[in-house]
Amino acid sequence: MQLSDTQKLMNDLYGDVDRERGITATVAWLCEEVGELAQAVRKGTREQQLHEIGDVLAWLASLANQLGLSLDEAMERYEAKHEQRS
C-alpha cells in the first residue's frame, strides 16, 4: 500500500468523523498513539509494535487529510536526499 492509498483509506473509513473531531483533537490522539508505540517498543511483542505503528500511521494520515497535505509529498525530501547519496 502506498502512502496516498493509506490517506484515501483513512478518508473513506473515517473522513467525516475525523473532520468533525477536528485537528486539535486529532493531534491529541496521534500523540497518545505515539506514546502507546513507545511503550510497545520498550516492552511489547512484535505483534503489539506492528499494531501501534499501524495506529500511528492511521492517525498521521487522518491529520494530513484534515490539513490538506500529502504524505507522499512530505516524504519527497527524504527521497531526494537518498538520491543525492546514491
C-alpha positions in Angstrom: 0.0 0.0 0.0 1.3 3.4 -0.9 1.0 6.4 1.4 -1.6 8.0 -0.8 -3.6 4.8 -0.6 -3.3 5.0 3.2 -4.7 8.5 3.1 -7.5 7.5 0.8 -8.4 4.5 3.0 -8.5 6.6 6.2 -10.6 9.3 4.4 -13.0 6.6 3.2 -13.3 4.9 6.6 -13.2 7.9 9.0 -13.1 11.2 7.0 -16.4 12.6 8.1 -15.7 11.6 11.8 -12.2 13.0 11.6 -13.3 16.3 10.2 -16.0 16.6 12.9 -13.4 15.8 15.6 -11.1 18.5 14.3 -7.4 19.0 14.0 -6.6 19.7 17.7 -8.3 16.5 18.9 -6.6 14.5 16.1 -3.2 15.8 17.2 -4.0 14.7 20.7 -5.0 11.2 19.6 -1.8 11.0 17.5 0.3 11.9 20.5 -1.5 9.2 22.6 -0.8 6.6 19.9 2.9 7.6 19.7 3.0 7.1 23.5 1.5 3.6 23.1 4.0 2.9 20.3 6.9 3.9 22.6 5.6 1.5 25.3 5.2 -1.3 22.8 8.8 -0.7 21.6 10.1 -0.9 25.1 8.1 -3.8 26.5 5.8 -5.2 23.8 5.8 -8.0 21.4 6.4 -7.7 17.6 2.7 -8.0 17.1 2.0 -5.1 19.5 4.6 -3.0 17.9 3.2 -3.6 14.5 -0.3 -2.8 15.7 0.8 0.5 17.3 2.8 1.5 14.2 -0.4 1.0 12.2 -2.3 3.2 14.6 0.3 6.0 14.4 0.3 5.8 10.6 -3.5 5.9 10.5 -3.8 8.9 12.8 -1.0 10.7 10.9 -2.8 10.0 7.6 -6.0 11.4 9.2 -4.2 14.5 10.3 -2.6 15.0 6.8 -6.1 14.7 5.3 -7.5 17.3 7.6 -4.6 19.7 6.8 -5.0 19.0 3.0 -1.4 17.7 2.9 0.0 14.7 1.1 2.2 12.2 3.0 3.8 11.3 -0.4 4.8 15.0 -0.8 6.0 15.1 2.8 8.4 12.2 2.1 9.8 13.6 -1.1 12.7 15.4 0.6 13.9 12.1 2.0 13.7 10.5 -1.4 15.7 13.4 -2.8 18.2 13.1 0.0 18.6 9.4 -0.8 19.1 10.1 -4.5 21.8 12.6 -3.6 23.7 9.9 -1.6 23.5 7.3 -4.3 
